[in-house]
Amino acid sequence: MSAPTVSFEFFPPKSLEASFRLWDCVNTLAPLDPQFVSVTYGAGGTTRKLTHEAVTTIHRTSGLNVAAHLTCVDATKADTLAIAADYANSGVTDIVALRGDAPKDAAHFAAHPGGFASSVELIAALADTGKFNIRVGAYPEKHPDAVDQATDIAFLKRKLDAGATSAITQFFFEAETFFRFRDACAKAGIDAPIIPGILPIENWNGARKFAQSCGTSIPQVVSDAFTNATRDGTTDLLATALAAELCDDLIQGGVDHLHFYTLNRPELTRDVCHALGVTPKLRLQNVA
């Protein structure tokens, strides 16, 4: 069985030290020839400018296909589309279109008075320009704001029907979680690619809090394993083994592309990819 194709998510740096870490991450993972890499927004759109700078710099200096995250948070429609147009003018034509999280001081998302009310509106507007390949987010265990999974999947179909070409899932711990979601999407008439999102766990406490905030179920066996590994100082070995096993199960189930949430810490992601047979390739770097 051939190795899967891969993609990686980075987040924009907020300090000089973080900038060095981001470029180290890009340089470590670029040889694995990702189909694309994406750069996130901070909660509430707090890193909009930093995201733009990181996206355009990575695109210009690395030769990688970069997908920019774009959200509906705290911006007018005109401002959001101006950002998108600037990306297109810079040669960045892949967008991950999201509603976005509410600002930290707000309990729920509220649309800007002159902004897009939902990700569906944003996607339709981007699609109307004819300039972008649009990806969207998906939740294998439903979005925290959704009433139930059926409603959430119906909304995912609306996003794809509005012009998106594929969806990237939130992270999960068991392959069966993804397979059940994929089957439910197919039953709902979704035939676009559903890309599983993988989180190699660099920090268990952080991953556990993140899982709780986004509704990701944590199997007791995983929790117990990290408790023991933390005591024994073997968390990196455990994280690599669990992520590689999860990815192998997904590949055995027909998945041919994996999206890794790197948290700008490339070593675990690199090691998991190597375990799956995704090895460095010679790349010509664009330094123009």
N, C-alpha and C positions, 0 to 999 in steps of 0.2 A: 504494500500500500504506500502510495507516494506521500511525501510530507505535505502538510497543509500550507496554504498561503497565510500570511499574518499581517496585522496592522497594530499600531501602538498609539496610546493616548498619553500626551504630556500635559502639564499645566504650566501657565506662564510664571516666570520668576518675579518675586517681589523684592529681591535684594541682589546685591552683587554676588554674594555667595551662591544664592539660588540660581543666578544666571550661569555660573560656571557648572553647577550641577545639571542644569538643563542641557547645555552643550555637550557635557560628558555623556549624558543619556542618549542624545541624538547620535553622537559619534560611535557609541558602543553598539547601538541597535541598527543603525543604517546599513551595515554590511549584511544584515539578514534579509535585505531586499524586501521591505514591507510594501504591500500594495498601496498603502497610504499611512500617514500619521495624522493625528488630530490634536488640536490644542484647545483646552477648555476655557470657559468663562468661570469666574468666581461667583459665589452665591450673590444674587441680587445684581448681577452685572458689574461687580466691583472691579474686575480686571479687564474691562473692555479694551482700554488702550494697550495694556500689557499683552493681551491676547493678540491684538492686531500686530504689534511689533514682533512678537515671537513668531507668528504665522509667516509674515512676510520675510523675516530674516532667515528662518529655516528653509523656506521655499527658495530664496535667492542663493543661499550658500551651500545647501546640501544636495540639491537636485531631487529631493524627495517630493512625492505628491502629498501636499499638505491640505487637510480639511479643517476649516475654521469653524468653531462653535459659534452660533449666533442665536440669541434669545430674544424674547419679547419684553424683557424686564427693563423698566425705567428708561424708555426711549420712545419717541414718536415713530410712526411708520416711516416718515421721510428720513429721519436720522438712521434708522435701521437699514433701510434700503440704500442710503448713501454709503454706509459701511460696507454693505455687500458689493456695491458698484466699485468701491475702492479696491476690494479684494480682486474683483474681476480684472480691473485695470492693472493689477500687480501680477496677474497670471494665476491667481488662486481661484479655481472654479469648483472646488468641492466644499460643500457646506454641511455641517451637522446642525440641523434646525431644531430648536428646542423651545418649549415654553419658558423654561428657566425657573429657578427656585426663588421663593420670596426673599427679600432682604432679611437680615438677621433680626431686625426689630419688628418684623411683621409676622403674624401667625399664618397668613395665607397669601397666595399670589393674588395681586390685584393689577389689572391692566392699566397701563399709563393712559390718561385721558385721550391722548392722540395716538396711542400705540395699537399694536396688534393684540386682540383679545385672547388669542389662542395660537398654538403652534400650527394649527390647520390654516389659519389666515396667513401666517408668515410663510408657510410652505407654498401656498397658492400664489402669493405675490412673488416669491423667488422663482417659481416655475414659470410665471408669466414673462419673466425677463428672457427666458431661453438661454441663460448663460451658465447655469449651475447644475452639477450633479448633487442631489440632495439626499442626505441620510437623516434618519430620525432615531430617537430613543425608544426602547421597549422594555417592559417589566415582566419577567417570567412569572412573578408572584404578585402582579398587579401594582400599579402606581399607588402610593399611600393615599392620594386624594380620590381614587376611584371607588365607586360603590362596590363593585365586584369585578372579577376577572373578565367576564363576558362583556361588560360595559367597557372595560379598558381595551380589550381586543377590538371591539367595534370602533373605538376612537383611533386605534392604531391603523385600522383599515381606512378610516377617513383621511389620515395623514398620508398614507400611501396613494390613495386615490387623488389627493390634491396635487401630487407631483413628485413625491419622494420615491427613490428607487430601491432603497433597502433600509433595514432597521438594525441597530446595534443594541443588544440587551444590557440591562444592569447585571452586575455579577451575581453569581449563585454558587452553591457548594456541591450540588449533586447533578450529574448528567441527566437523570430522570426528570429533574425540574425543567430543564431546557426541552427535553423531548416532549413532555406533556404540553408545554407551551407551544412548541412548533406544531404539534398535531392539532391543537385547538385553533391556531391561526389558519392552518390549511382548511379546517372544517368551516371556518368563517369566510372562506374565499380569498384568503391572502396567499398570493403566489410569489411575492417579492422575496429576495433573500433575507433571512433572519440570521444575523451574525451573533454568535455567543460572545459575551464579554467576560474576560477572565481576569481575576485579581490574584496574582501571586502575593501572598501575605507577608509583607515585610515587617509589619507591626501588628500583633494580634489585638491589642487593646484598641488601636485605631480602627482596625477592620471590623471589630465587633460593634463599636459605636456606629460606624458607617452602615453596617448591615441593619442595625436596629432602626436607624433613621430612614432607610429606604425600603423597609419591609422585607428584607432578605432573611429567610429562615436559616438558623444555625443548627446543624445536626449536633446532638449531644456528643457523638463520638469525635467530631472535629474540635469541639470546645475542650473536651477532656484531653485530647492529644496535644493541643497547644498549652494547656496547663502543665502537662508533664514535660513537654519540650522546653518550656520556659524555665522550669526548675532545673533541667539537665543541660541547658545551654545549646540546644539543638534545633532551635526554631527555624533557621534557614534550611536545614536539611529536610525538616518536616514540610515546610512551605513548598519547597521545590518538588518533593515527592507527591504531595497532594495535588498540586497544580498540574504536574505532568500526568498523573493518573486520570484526573478529570478530563484533561485534553484528549488523552488516548481514548477514553470512553466515548467522548463526543465524536472523534474521528471514526471509531468503529461504528458509530450510529449514523454515519453519512455526512458529518460536518467536514467541509473542506476549507473553511476560513475561520481564523480565531483572532479576536481583537483583545489586546492586553492593556489593562490599566496599569501603567508603570509607576505612577506616583513619583516620576522623575528619579526612580531608583532602578537602574537598568539590570543589575546583576542577576536577580532572581528570574526576571523575564528572559534574559539571554540564556540562562542555564536551562530553563524549561524548554525554550525553543530548541536548543541543542539536543535535549533528550528526545524531542519529537522528530529529529532529523532535519530541522531547519538550521542550516549551517551558513557561514559567511560566504558571500559571493563577491567577485570583483566588480566594483561599481566605479563609474566615471563621475567625479564630483563637479558640479557646476559652481565655479567660483567667480562668475561674472558679476 
